Amino acid sequence: MSIETSSDIILVRQAVRQLAVELKFSLVEQTKIVTAASEIARNTLDHGGGGTVQVEVLEKANRQGLRLTFEDQGMGIADVDLALQDGFTTGSGLGMGLSGAKRLMNEFEIISQVGVGTKIAMTKWK
């Protein structure tokens, strides 16, 4: 899915929620997944200038998971460790987006290169 406007963030939220429901995640887990997706979709638009999200259903050892992979070709993150600290922001927000999304998901990985862009993959397991 493409993330180019604020309307696209709503579409991402809806698609992720629908899939989480289909996979029978609990209501609490659905809320965590959708919140994390919303935060990273917003960052993809605001800090990455837009990008994409790939949504995948995973099967591993009789477990199901939902993986969301966001990619942009923005300016990148110079210091990923700093960016993951609560309260750190390069914008006008509270600086809880990346760190909050990481806490809401079971797996969270950022690959970023200044001047090239950022890729964030996050997974929630049942």
N, CA, C and O atoms as a Tinker XYZ file with bonds, in Angstrom:
   504  protein
     1  N      0.845000   -1.183000    0.000000    73     2
     2  CA     0.000000    0.000000    0.000000    64     1     3
     3  C      0.879000    1.230000    0.000000    63     2     4     5
     4  O      1.938000    1.257000    0.627000    81     3
     5  N      0.440000    2.217000   -0.691000    73     3     6
     6  CA     1.156000    3.480000   -0.762000    64     5     7
     7  C      0.724000    4.400000    0.388000    63     6     8     9
     8  O     -0.441000    4.413000    0.784000    81     7
     9  N      1.680000    5.162000    0.909000    73     7    10
    10  CA     1.399000    6.157000    1.952000    64     9    11
    11  C      1.882000    7.495000    1.409000    63    10    12    13
    12  O      3.063000    7.829000    1.511000    81    11
    13  N      0.959000    8.255000    0.831000    73    11    14
    14  CA     1.317000    9.541000    0.223000    64    13    15
    15  C      0.536000   10.717000    0.802000    63    14    16    17
    16  O      0.945000   11.869000    0.653000    81    15
    17  N     -0.597000   10.429000    1.467000    73    15    18
    18  CA    -1.439000   11.477000    2.049000    64    17    19
    19  C     -1.956000   11.011000    3.415000    63    18    20    21
    20  O     -1.825000    9.842000    3.776000    81    19
    21  N     -2.535000   11.934000    4.154000    73    19    22
    22  CA    -3.141000   11.580000    5.441000    64    21    23
    23  C     -4.271000   10.578000    5.267000    63    22    24    25
    24  O     -4.501000    9.749000    6.148000    81    23
    25  N     -4.974000   10.642000    4.153000    73    23    26
    26  CA    -6.044000    9.681000    3.875000    64    25    27
    27  C     -5.491000    8.265000    3.764000    63    26    28    29
    28  O     -6.161000    7.304000    4.141000    81    27
    29  N     -4.268000    8.134000    3.247000    73    27    30
    30  CA    -3.647000    6.815000    3.132000    64    29    31
    31  C     -3.387000    6.207000    4.504000    63    30    32    33
    32  O     -3.446000    4.987000    4.656000    81    31
    33  N     -3.100000    7.033000    5.499000    73    31    34
    34  CA    -2.880000    6.525000    6.855000    64    33    35
    35  C     -4.160000    5.868000    7.380000    63    34    36    37
    36  O     -4.110000    4.830000    8.040000    81    35
    37  N     -5.299000    6.483000    7.079000    73    35    38
    38  CA    -6.587000    5.913000    7.478000    64    37    39
    39  C     -6.796000    4.562000    6.785000    63    38    40    41
    40  O     -7.264000    3.607000    7.404000    81    39
    41  N     -6.449000    4.492000    5.506000    73    39    42
    42  CA    -6.588000    3.234000    4.761000    64    41    43
    43  C     -5.677000    2.147000    5.323000    63    42    44    45
    44  O     -6.063000    0.980000    5.386000    81    43
    45  N     -4.468000    2.530000    5.731000    73    43    46
    46  CA    -3.542000    1.572000    6.354000    64    45    47
    47  C     -4.149000    1.049000    7.651000    63    46    48    49
    48  O     -4.159000   -0.157000    7.898000    81    47
    49  N     -4.649000    1.951000    8.467000    73    47    50
    50  CA    -5.268000    1.552000    9.740000    64    49    51
    51  C     -6.413000    0.567000    9.499000    63    50    52    53
    52  O     -6.510000   -0.455000   10.178000    81    51
    53  N     -7.276000    0.877000    8.534000    73    51    54
    54  CA    -8.427000    0.022000    8.248000    64    53    55
    55  C     -7.993000   -1.355000    7.753000    63    54    56    57
    56  O     -8.534000   -2.372000    8.187000    81    55
    57  N     -7.024000   -1.389000    6.852000    73    55    58
    58  CA    -6.551000   -2.665000    6.296000    64    57    59
    59  C     -5.901000   -3.527000    7.377000    63    58    60    61
    60  O     -6.123000   -4.736000    7.435000    81    59
    61  N     -5.098000   -2.895000    8.230000    73    59    62
    62  CA    -4.419000   -3.626000    9.301000    64    61    63
    63  C     -5.439000   -4.150000   10.313000    63    62    64    65
    64  O     -5.339000   -5.292000   10.760000    81    63
    65  N     -6.408000   -3.326000   10.671000    73    63    66
    66  CA    -7.440000   -3.772000   11.619000    64    65    67
    67  C     -8.220000   -4.951000   11.037000    63    66    68    69
    68  O     -8.458000   -5.938000   11.733000    81    67
    69  N     -8.617000   -4.857000    9.771000    73    67    70
    70  CA    -9.384000   -5.930000    9.144000    64    69    71
    71  C     -8.609000   -7.252000    9.175000    63    70    72    73
    72  O     -9.174000   -8.301000    9.485000    81    71
    73  N     -7.337000   -7.194000    8.858000    73    71    74
    74  CA    -6.531000   -8.415000    8.854000    64    73    75
    75  C     -6.338000   -8.957000   10.277000    63    74    76    77
    76  O     -6.378000  -10.168000   10.492000    81    75
    77  N     -6.128000   -8.060000   11.239000    73    75    78
    78  CA    -5.981000   -8.489000   12.635000    64    77    79
    79  C     -7.255000   -9.164000   13.132000    63    78    80    81
    80  O     -7.185000  -10.131000   13.891000    81    79
    81  N     -8.405000   -8.672000   12.716000    73    79    82
    82  CA    -9.684000   -9.290000   13.075000    64    81    83
    83  C     -9.789000  -10.674000   12.426000    63    82    84    85
    84  O    -10.161000  -11.647000   13.082000    81    83
    85  N     -9.458000  -10.754000   11.136000    73    83    86
    86  CA    -9.518000  -12.031000   10.415000    64    85    87
    87  C     -8.597000  -13.080000   11.041000    63    86    88    89
    88  O     -8.915000  -14.270000   11.048000    81    87
    89  N     -7.455000  -12.629000   11.567000    73    87    90
    90  CA    -6.513000  -13.550000   12.211000    64    89    91
    91  C     -6.906000  -13.866000   13.649000    63    90    92    93
    92  O     -6.233000  -14.640000   14.331000    81    91
    93  N     -7.999000  -13.261000   14.102000    73    91    94
    94  CA    -8.557000  -13.504000   15.438000    64    93    95
    95  C     -7.629000  -13.056000   16.572000    63    94    96    97
    96  O     -7.558000  -13.702000   17.618000    81    95
    97  N     -6.924000  -11.951000   16.354000    73    95    98
    98  CA    -6.212000  -11.324000   17.464000    64    97    99
    99  C     -7.258000  -10.787000   18.429000    63    98   100   101
   100  O     -8.349000  -10.402000   18.009000    81    99
   101  N     -6.936000  -10.758000   19.715000    73    99   102
   102  CA    -7.860000  -10.193000   20.700000    64   101   103
   103  C     -8.054000   -8.702000   20.411000    63   102   104   105
   104  O     -7.268000   -8.089000   19.689000    81   103
   105  N     -9.109000   -8.135000   20.985000    73   103   106
   106  CA    -9.380000   -6.710000   20.783000    64   105   107
   107  C     -8.205000   -5.858000   21.266000    63   106   108   109
   108  O     -7.848000   -4.872000   20.622000    81   107
   109  N     -7.609000   -6.232000   22.389000    73   107   110
   110  CA    -6.451000   -5.494000   22.915000    64   109   111
   111  C     -5.281000   -5.568000   21.927000    63   110   112   113
   112  O     -4.638000   -4.559000   21.637000    81   111
   113  N     -5.015000   -6.767000   21.419000    73   111   114
   114  CA    -3.908000   -6.933000   20.464000    64   113   115
   115  C     -4.194000   -6.193000   19.159000    63   114   116   117
   116  O     -3.290000   -5.605000   18.565000    81   115
   117  N     -5.462000   -6.222000   18.711000    73   115   118
   118  CA    -5.837000   -5.466000   17.514000    64   117   119
   119  C     -5.527000   -3.984000   17.699000    63   118   120   121
   120  O     -4.982000   -3.337000   16.805000    81   119
   121  N     -5.877000   -3.463000   18.856000    73   119   122
   122  CA    -5.650000   -2.045000   19.147000    64   121   123
   123  C     -4.160000   -1.727000   19.156000    63   122   124   125
   124  O     -3.748000   -0.688000   18.641000    81   123
   125  N     -3.357000   -2.596000   19.727000    73   123   126
   126  CA    -1.906000   -2.388000   19.745000    64   125   127
   127  C     -1.339000   -2.372000   18.330000    63   126   128   129
   128  O     -0.539000   -1.501000   17.990000    81   127
   129  N     -1.751000   -3.332000   17.507000    73   127   130
   130  CA    -1.244000   -3.423000   16.135000    64   129   131
   131  C     -1.643000   -2.188000   15.330000    63   130   132   133
   132  O     -0.814000   -1.597000   14.638000    81   131
   133  N     -2.912000   -1.804000   15.422000    73   131   134
   134  CA    -3.398000   -0.653000   14.663000    64   133   135
   135  C     -2.726000    0.637000   15.140000    63   134   136   137
   136  O     -2.399000    1.500000   14.326000    81   135
   137  N     -2.520000    0.772000   16.437000    73   135   138
   138  CA    -1.846000    1.964000   16.967000    64   137   139
   139  C     -0.411000    2.044000   16.459000    63   138   140   141
   140  O      0.037000    3.102000   16.017000    81   139
   141  N      0.306000    0.933000   16.520000    73   139   142
   142  CA     1.686000    0.910000   16.021000    64   141   143
   143  C      1.722000    1.224000   14.531000    63   142   144   145
   144  O      2.569000    1.993000   14.077000    81   143
   145  N      0.805000    0.631000   13.768000    73   143   146
   146  CA     0.750000    0.883000   12.317000    64   145   147
   147  C      0.484000    2.358000   12.032000    63   146   148   149
   148  O      1.096000    2.946000   11.141000    81   147
   149  N     -0.419000    2.941000   12.785000    73   147   150
   150  CA    -0.754000    4.347000   12.600000    64   149   151
   151  C      0.446000    5.253000   12.882000    63   150   152   153
   152  O      0.723000    6.182000   12.123000    81   151
   153  N      1.153000    4.973000   13.975000    73   151   154
   154  CA     2.326000    5.782000   14.341000    64   153   155
   155  C      3.405000    5.733000   13.257000    63   154   156   157
   156  O      3.953000    6.763000   12.865000    81   155
   157  N      3.700000    4.526000   12.781000    73   155   158
   158  CA     4.774000    4.392000   11.800000    64   157   159
   159  C      4.319000    4.894000   10.432000    63   158   160   161
   160  O      5.130000    5.443000    9.685000    81   159
   161  N      3.055000    4.723000   10.089000    73   159   162
   162  CA     2.542000    5.289000    8.832000    64   161   163
   163  C      2.651000    6.814000    8.864000    63   162   164   165
   164  O      3.025000    7.437000    7.870000    81   163
   165  N      2.326000    7.403000   10.001000    73   163   166
   166  CA     2.428000    8.868000   10.144000    64   165   167
   167  C      3.886000    9.312000    9.996000    63   166   168   169
   168  O      4.169000   10.302000    9.322000    81   167
   169  N      4.806000    8.584000   10.624000    73   167   170
   170  CA     6.229000    8.915000   10.487000    64   169   171
   171  C      6.697000    8.762000    9.037000    63   170   172   173
   172  O      7.482000    9.569000    8.538000    81   171
   173  N      6.206000    7.719000    8.374000    73   171   174
   174  CA     6.576000    7.496000    6.977000    64   173   175
   175  C      6.172000    8.694000    6.128000    63   174   176   177
   176  O      6.924000    9.125000    5.254000    81   175
   177  N      4.993000    9.223000    6.387000    73   175   178
   178  CA     4.517000   10.388000    5.642000    64   177   179
   179  C      5.235000   11.665000    6.061000    63   178   180   181
   180  O      5.756000   12.391000    5.214000    81   179
   181  N      5.264000   11.943000    7.368000    73   179   182
   182  CA     5.798000   13.218000    7.862000    64   181   183
   183  C      7.310000   13.334000    7.763000    63   182   184   185
   184  O      7.826000   14.389000    7.391000    81   183
   185  N      8.025000   12.272000    8.089000    73   183   186
   186  CA     9.488000   12.349000    8.123000    64   185   187
   187  C     10.147000   11.720000    6.900000    63   186   188   189
   188  O     11.280000   12.057000    6.557000    81   187
   189  N      9.434000   10.803000    6.242000    73   187   190
   190  CA    10.004000   10.127000    5.081000    64   189   191
   191  C      9.501000   10.663000    3.762000    63   190   192   193
   192  O      9.963000   10.250000    2.698000    81   191
   193  N      8.535000   11.601000    3.830000    73   191   194
   194  CA     7.996000   12.171000    2.602000    64   193   195
   195  C      7.055000   11.227000    1.863000    63   194   196   197
   196  O      6.746000   11.446000    0.692000    81   195
   197  N      6.602000   10.185000    2.541000    73   195   198
   198  CA     5.742000    9.181000    1.929000    64   197   199
   199  C      6.515000    7.909000    1.678000    63   198   200   201
   200  O      7.745000    7.891000    1.732000    81   199
   201  N      5.789000    6.853000    1.404000    73   199   202
   202  CA     6.441000    5.569000    1.168000    64   201   203
   203  C      5.411000    4.483000    0.993000    63   202   204   205
   204  O      4.332000    4.706000    0.445000    81   203
   205  N      5.762000    3.291000    1.472000    73   203   206
   206  CA     4.874000    2.141000    1.310000    64   205   207
   207  C      4.825000    1.325000    2.594000    63   206   208   209
   208  O      5.683000    1.450000    3.467000    81   207
   209  N      3.802000    0.488000    2.684000    73   207   210
   210  CA     3.725000   -0.520000    3.739000    64   209   211
   211  C      3.332000   -1.837000    3.078000    63   210   212   213
   212  O      2.441000   -1.893000    2.231000    81   211
   213  N      4.020000   -2.884000    3.491000    73   211   214
   214  CA     3.692000   -4.236000    3.055000    64   213   215
   215  C      3.157000   -4.967000    4.278000    63   214   216   217
   216  O      3.780000   -4.948000    5.340000    81   215
   217  N      2.006000   -5.609000    4.131000    73   215   218
   218  CA     1.365000   -6.327000    5.227000    64   217   219
   219  C      1.407000   -7.814000    4.891000    63   218   220   221
   220  O      0.963000   -8.232000    3.823000    81   219
   221  N      1.957000   -8.619000    5.831000    73   219   222
   222  CA     2.119000  -10.051000    5.592000    64   221   223
   223  C      1.586000  -10.862000    6.760000    63   222   224   225
   224  O      1.748000  -10.485000    7.920000    81   223
   225  N      0.953000  -11.972000    6.441000    73   223   226
   226  CA     0.564000  -12.949000    7.451000    64   225   227
   227  C      1.686000  -13.978000    7.520000    63   226   228   229
   228  O      2.119000  -14.504000    6.495000    81   227
   229  N      2.152000  -14.261000    8.728000    73   227   230
   230  CA     3.242000  -15.212000    8.931000    64   229   231
   231  C      2.719000  -16.469000    9.616000    63   230   232   233
   232  O      1.786000  -16.412000   10.417000    81   231
   233  N      3.326000  -17.588000    9.294000    73   231   234
   234  CA     3.038000  -18.865000    9.950000    64   233   235
   235  C      4.379000  -19.424000   10.410000    63   234   236   237
   236  O      5.301000  -19.586000    9.611000    81   235
   237  N      4.481000  -19.719000   11.720000    73   235   238
   238  CA     5.740000  -20.233000   12.251000    64   237   239
   239  C      5.445000  -21.112000   13.458000    63   238   240   241
   240  O      4.926000  -20.640000   14.470000    81   239
   241  N      5.780000  -22.392000   13.344000    73   239   242
   242  CA     5.621000  -23.332000   14.461000    64   241   243
   243  C      4.228000  -23.243000   15.081000    63   242   244   245
   244  O      4.085000  -23.050000   16.289000    81   243
   245  N      3.214000  -23.383000   14.247000    73   243   246
   246  CA     1.812000  -23.353000   14.685000    64   245   247
   247  C      1.385000  -22.012000   15.286000    63   246   248   249
   248  O      0.411000  -21.951000   16.037000    81   247
   249  N      2.092000  -20.964000   14.968000    73   247   250
   250  CA     1.724000  -19.613000   15.411000    64   249   251
   251  C      1.459000  -18.766000   14.186000    63   250   252   253
   252  O      2.044000  -18.985000   13.125000    81   251
   253  N      0.581000  -17.805000   14.338000    73   251   254
   254  CA     0.349000  -16.839000   13.283000    64   253   255
   255  C      0.852000  -15.489000   13.738000    63   254   256   257
   256  O      0.808000  -15.150000   14.921000    81   255
   257  N      1.325000  -14.734000   12.783000    73   255   258
   258  CA     1.783000  -13.397000   13.072000    64   257   259
   259  C      1.394000  -12.450000   11.963000    63   258   260   261
   260  O      1.028000  -12.862000   10.862000    81   259
   261  N      1.481000  -11.187000   12.272000    73   259   262
   262  CA     1.195000  -10.131000   11.309000    64   261   263
   263  C      2.418000   -9.225000   11.255000    63   262   264   265
   264  O      2.780000   -8.596000   12.249000    81   263
   265  N      3.055000   -9.162000   10.082000    73   263   266
   266  CA     4.244000   -8.324000    9.907000    64   265   267
   267  C      3.891000   -7.132000    9.027000    63   266   268   269
   268  O      3.255000   -7.269000    7.982000    81   267
   269  N      4.322000   -5.957000    9.484000    73   267   270
   270  CA     4.142000   -4.716000    8.741000    64   269   271
   271  C      5.524000   -4.172000    8.422000    63   270   272   273
   272  O      6.343000   -3.988000    9.322000    81   271
   273  N      5.788000   -3.916000    7.154000    73   271   274
   274  CA     7.085000   -3.395000    6.740000    64   273   275
   275  C      6.863000   -2.065000    6.025000    63   274   276   277
   276  O      6.279000   -2.009000    4.943000    81   275
   277  N      7.340000   -1.008000    6.654000    73   275   278
   278  CA     7.214000    0.349000    6.120000    64   277   279
   279  C      8.545000    0.750000    5.491000    63   278   280   281
   280  O      9.604000    0.489000    6.062000    81   279
   281  N      8.498000    1.380000    4.324000    73   279   282
   282  CA     9.711000    1.853000    3.658000    64   281   283
   283  C      9.486000    3.247000    3.095000    63   282   284   285
   284  O      8.426000    3.557000    2.551000    81   283
   285  N     10.514000    4.078000    3.239000    73   283   286
   286  CA    10.483000    5.392000    2.609000    64   285   287
   287  C     11.861000    5.705000    2.048000    63   286   288   289
   288  O     12.837000    5.016000    2.341000    81   287
   289  N     11.926000    6.736000    1.250000    73   287   290
   290  CA    13.194000    7.187000    0.684000    64   289   291
   291  C     13.482000    8.603000    1.150000    63   290   292   293
   292  O     13.963000    9.447000    0.393000    81   291
   293  N     13.171000    8.840000    2.431000    73   291   294
   294  CA    13.376000   10.157000    3.027000    64   293   295
   295  C     14.814000   10.382000    3.435000    63   294   296   297
   296  O     15.730000    9.740000    2.919000    81   295
   297  N     15.006000   11.310000    4.378000    73   295   298
   298  CA    16.361000   11.677000    4.785000    64   297   299
   299  C     17.038000   10.644000    5.664000    63   298   300   301
   300  O     18.245000   10.725000    5.887000    81   299
   301  N     16.288000    9.675000    6.168000    73   299   302
   302  CA    16.888000    8.656000    7.016000    64   301   303
   303  C     17.020000    9.126000    8.452000    63   302   304   305
   304  O     16.776000   10.292000    8.761000    81   303
   305  N     17.406000    8.212000    9.325000    73   303   306
   306  CA    17.568000    8.490000   10.752000    64   305   307
   307  C     19.046000    8.411000   11.074000    63   306   308   309
   308  O     19.664000    7.356000   10.931000    81   307
   309  N     19.619000    9.537000   11.514000    73   307   310
   310  CA    21.057000    9.594000   11.768000    64   309   311
   311  C     21.470000    8.727000   12.955000    63   310   312   313
   312  O     22.511000    8.071000   12.905000    81   311
   313  N     20.673000    8.715000   14.014000    73   311   314
   314  CA    21.002000    7.959000   15.226000    64   313   315
   315  C     19.767000    7.172000   15.657000    63   314   316   317
   316  O     18.914000    7.695000   16.373000    81   315
   317  N     19.672000    5.925000   15.225000    73   315   318
   318  CA    18.497000    5.100000   15.497000    64   317   319
   319  C     18.303000    4.899000   16.999000    63   318   320   321
   320  O     17.173000    4.959000   17.483000    81   319
   321  N     19.385000    4.662000   17.745000    73   319   322
   322  CA    19.261000    4.463000   19.194000    64   321   323
   323  C     18.653000    5.699000   19.865000    63   322   324   325
   324  O     17.793000    5.568000   20.736000    81   323
   325  N     19.083000    6.870000   19.474000    73   323   326
   326  CA    18.539000    8.113000   20.022000    64   325   327
   327  C     17.074000    8.268000   19.617000    63   326   328   329
   328  O     16.240000    8.661000   20.432000    81   327
   329  N     16.767000    7.961000   18.368000    73   327   330
   330  CA    15.397000    8.098000   17.874000    64   329   331
   331  C     14.429000    7.177000   18.603000    63   330   332   333
   332  O     13.236000    7.472000   18.675000    81   331
   333  N     14.922000    6.066000   19.144000    73   331   334
   334  CA    14.076000    5.117000   19.867000    64   333   335
   335  C     13.873000    5.489000   21.334000    63   334   336   337
   336  O     13.139000    4.802000   22.045000    81   335
   337  N     14.507000    6.560000   21.796000    73   335   338
   338  CA    14.337000    6.984000   23.182000    64   337   339
   339  C     13.042000    7.775000   23.328000    63   338   340   341
   340  O     12.735000    8.643000   22.510000    81   339
   341  N     12.282000    7.461000   24.387000    73   339   342
   342  CA    11.062000    8.213000   24.665000    64   341   343
   343  C     11.376000    9.696000   24.767000    63   342   344   345
   344  O     12.335000   10.095000   25.428000    81   343
   345  N     10.568000   10.501000   24.111000    73   343   346
   346  CA    10.710000   11.953000   24.193000    64   345   347
   347  C     11.580000   12.559000   23.115000    63   346   348   349
   348  O     11.563000   13.776000   22.936000    81   347
   349  N     12.350000   11.747000   22.381000    73   347   350
   350  CA    13.176000   12.298000   21.315000    64   349   351
   351  C     12.297000   12.573000   20.094000    63   350   352   353
   352  O     11.533000   11.711000   19.659000    81   351
   353  N     12.416000   13.772000   19.556000    73   351   354
   354  CA    11.652000   14.123000   18.364000    64   353   355
   355  C     12.448000   15.095000   17.497000    63   354   356   357
   356  O     13.214000   15.922000   17.992000    81   355
   357  N     12.244000   14.968000   16.207000    73   355   358
   358  CA    12.818000   15.939000   15.272000    64   357   359
   359  C     11.715000   16.832000   14.735000    63   358   360   361
   360  O     11.961000   17.716000   13.914000    81   359
   361  N     10.497000   16.593000   15.203000    73   359   362
   362  CA     9.342000   17.374000   14.756000    64   361   363
   363  C      8.672000   18.035000   15.937000    63   362   364   365
   364  O      9.321000   18.405000   16.915000    81   363
   365  N      7.355000   18.179000   15.833000    73   363   366
   366  CA     6.607000   18.869000   16.886000    64   365   367
   367  C      5.822000   17.910000   17.775000    63   366   368   369
   368  O      5.041000   18.349000   18.619000    81   367
   369  N      6.022000   16.600000   17.594000    73   367   370
   370  CA     5.291000   15.609000   18.386000    64   369   371
   371  C      5.900000   15.386000   19.755000    63   370   372   373
   372  O      6.813000   16.097000   20.176000    81   371
   373  N      5.374000   14.384000   20.439000    73   371   374
   374  CA     5.831000   14.070000   21.787000    64   373   375
   375  C      7.055000   13.159000   21.804000    63   374   376   377
   376  O      7.646000   12.937000   22.861000    81   375
   377  N      7.439000   12.633000   20.650000    73   375   378
   378  CA     8.599000   11.750000   20.597000    64   377   379
   379  C      8.318000   10.369000   21.155000    63   378   380   381
   380  O      9.201000    9.737000   21.736000    81   379
   381  N      7.088000    9.896000   20.980000    73   379   382
   382  CA     6.712000    8.582000   21.494000    64   381   383
   383  C      6.387000    7.596000   20.371000    63   382   384   385
   384  O      6.122000    6.425000   20.643000    81   383
   385  N      6.402000    8.043000   19.128000    73   383   386
   386  CA     5.977000    7.215000   18.002000    64   385   387
   387  C      6.802000    5.967000   17.808000    63   386   388   389
   388  O      6.262000    4.862000   17.862000    81   387
   389  N      8.096000    6.107000   17.584000    73   387   390
   390  CA     8.955000    4.940000   17.353000    64   389   391
   391  C      9.047000    4.059000   18.589000    63   390   392   393
   392  O      8.859000    2.845000   18.507000    81   391
   393  N      9.334000    4.661000   19.725000    73   391   394
   394  CA     9.491000    3.870000   20.947000    64   393   395
   395  C      8.173000    3.230000   21.356000    63   394   396   397
   396  O      8.152000    2.094000   21.832000    81   395
   397  N      7.081000    3.947000   21.175000    73   395   398
   398  CA     5.768000    3.401000   21.511000    64   397   399
   399  C      5.408000    2.228000   20.615000    63   398   400   401
   400  O      4.926000    1.202000   21.094000    81   399
   401  N      5.641000    2.375000   19.311000    73   399   402
   402  CA     5.352000    1.291000   18.368000    64   401   403
   403  C      6.193000    0.065000   18.705000    63   402   404   405
   404  O      5.710000   -1.065000   18.636000    81   403
   405  N      7.447000    0.291000   19.068000    73   403   406
   406  CA     8.321000   -0.828000   19.423000    64   405   407
   407  C      7.769000   -1.592000   20.622000    63   406   408   409
   408  O      7.793000   -2.822000   20.639000    81   407
   409  N      7.273000   -0.871000   21.621000    73   407   410
   410  CA     6.718000   -1.517000   22.821000    64   409   411
   411  C      5.433000   -2.290000   22.518000    63   410   412   413
   412  O      5.143000   -3.285000   23.181000    81   411
   413  N      4.664000   -1.846000   21.528000    73   411   414
   414  CA     3.383000   -2.462000   21.220000    64   413   415
   415  C      3.505000   -3.766000   20.423000    63   414   416   417
   416  O      2.580000   -4.578000   20.409000    81   415
   417  N      4.634000   -3.957000   19.769000    73   415   418
   418  CA     4.822000   -5.117000   18.905000    64   417   419
   419  C      5.804000   -6.099000   19.541000    63   418   420   421
   420  O      6.536000   -5.730000   20.460000    81   419
   421  N      5.828000   -7.354000   19.060000    73   419   422
   422  CA     6.751000   -8.349000   19.587000    64   421   423
   423  C      8.143000   -8.223000   18.981000    63   422   424   425
   424  O      9.142000   -8.441000   19.666000    81   423
   425  N      8.209000   -7.877000   17.715000    73   423   426
   426  CA     9.491000   -7.708000   17.019000    64   425   427
   427  C      9.480000   -6.352000   16.335000    63   426   428   429
   428  O      8.456000   -5.914000   15.811000    81   427
   429  N     10.638000   -5.691000   16.345000    73   427   430
   430  CA    10.727000   -4.342000   15.776000    64   429   431
   431  C     12.149000   -4.125000   15.297000    63   430   432   433
   432  O     13.097000   -4.263000   16.070000    81   431
   433  N     12.302000   -3.787000   14.030000    73   431   434
   434  CA    13.631000   -3.579000   13.457000    64   433   435
   435  C     13.620000   -2.332000   12.583000    63   434   436   437
   436  O     12.704000   -2.125000   11.787000    81   435
   437  N     14.650000   -1.507000   12.741000    73   435   438
   438  CA    14.819000   -0.319000   11.895000    64   437   439
   439  C     16.143000   -0.437000   11.155000    63   438   440   441
   440  O     17.188000   -0.708000   11.746000    81   439
   441  N     16.070000   -0.228000    9.856000    73   439   442
   442  CA    17.267000   -0.099000    9.027000    64   441   443
   443  C     17.159000    1.272000    8.377000    63   442   444   445
   444  O     16.204000    1.545000    7.650000    81   443
   445  N     18.127000    2.126000    8.633000    73   443   446
   446  CA    18.052000    3.482000    8.108000    64   445   447
   447  C     19.429000    3.968000    7.695000    63   446   448   449
   448  O     20.434000    3.678000    8.345000    81   447
   449  N     19.452000    4.705000    6.615000    73   447   450
   450  CA    20.695000    5.301000    6.134000    64   449   451
   451  C     20.403000    6.748000    5.759000    63   450   452   453
   452  O     19.485000    7.030000    4.988000    81   451
   453  N     21.188000    7.652000    6.308000    73   451   454
   454  CA    21.001000    9.071000    6.035000    64   453   455
   455  C     21.110000    9.319000    4.532000    63   454   456   457
   456  O     22.043000    8.858000    3.875000    81   455
   457  N     20.147000   10.049000    4.012000    73   455   458
   458  CA    20.125000   10.389000    2.599000    64   457   459
   459  C     19.561000    9.303000    1.701000    63   458   460   461
   460  O     19.412000    9.514000    0.498000    81   459
   461  N     19.244000    8.143000    2.268000    73   459   462
   462  CA    18.742000    7.024000    1.471000    64   461   463
   463  C     17.306000    6.659000    1.860000    63   462   464   465
   464  O     16.459000    6.446000    0.993000    81   463
   465  N     17.038000    6.589000    3.165000    73   463   466
   466  CA    15.688000    6.261000    3.624000    64   465   467
   467  C     15.680000    5.309000    4.799000    63   466   468   469
   468  O     16.719000    4.981000    5.373000    81   467
   469  N     14.480000    4.873000    5.140000    73   467   470
   470  CA    14.266000    4.053000    6.333000    64   469   471
   471  C     13.330000    2.896000    6.029000    63   470   472   473
   472  O     12.366000    3.028000    5.275000    81   471
   473  N     13.640000    1.765000    6.634000    73   471   474
   474  CA    12.784000    0.589000    6.560000    64   473   475
   475  C     12.525000    0.128000    7.985000    63   474   476   477
   476  O     13.460000   -0.105000    8.752000    81   475
   477  N     11.261000    0.000000    8.333000    73   475   478
   478  CA    10.876000   -0.472000    9.658000    64   477   479
   479  C      9.995000   -1.700000    9.480000    63   478   480   481
   480  O      8.956000   -1.643000    8.821000    81   479
   481  N     10.423000   -2.816000   10.077000    73   479   482
   482  CA     9.650000   -4.055000   10.053000    64   481   483
   483  C      9.237000   -4.375000   11.477000    63   482   484   485
   484  O     10.069000   -4.384000   12.384000    81   483
   485  N      7.955000   -4.637000   11.675000    73   483   486
   486  CA     7.466000   -4.961000   13.014000    64   485   487
   487  C      6.446000   -6.071000   12.912000    63   486   488   489
   488  O      5.656000   -6.133000   11.970000    81   487
   489  N      6.478000   -6.950000   13.903000    73   487   490
   490  CA     5.631000   -8.140000   13.887000    64   489   491
   491  C      4.933000   -8.320000   15.225000    63   490   492   493
   492  O      5.514000   -8.086000   16.284000    81   491
   493  N      3.672000   -8.741000   15.154000    73   491   494
   494  CA     2.908000   -9.134000   16.340000    64   493   495
   495  C      2.525000  -10.592000   16.152000    63   494   496   497
   496  O      1.950000  -10.964000   15.129000    81   495
   497  N      2.850000  -11.431000   17.160000    73   495   498
   498  CA     2.540000  -12.868000   17.119000    64   497   499
   499  C      1.346000  -13.166000   17.982000    63   498   500   501
   500  O      1.114000  -12.502000   18.992000    81   499
   501  N      0.577000  -14.179000   17.580000    73   499   502
   502  CA    -0.542000  -14.679000   18.391000    64   501   503
   503  C     -0.024000  -15.775000   19.281000    63   502   504
   504  O     -0.785000  -16.351000   20.058000    81   503
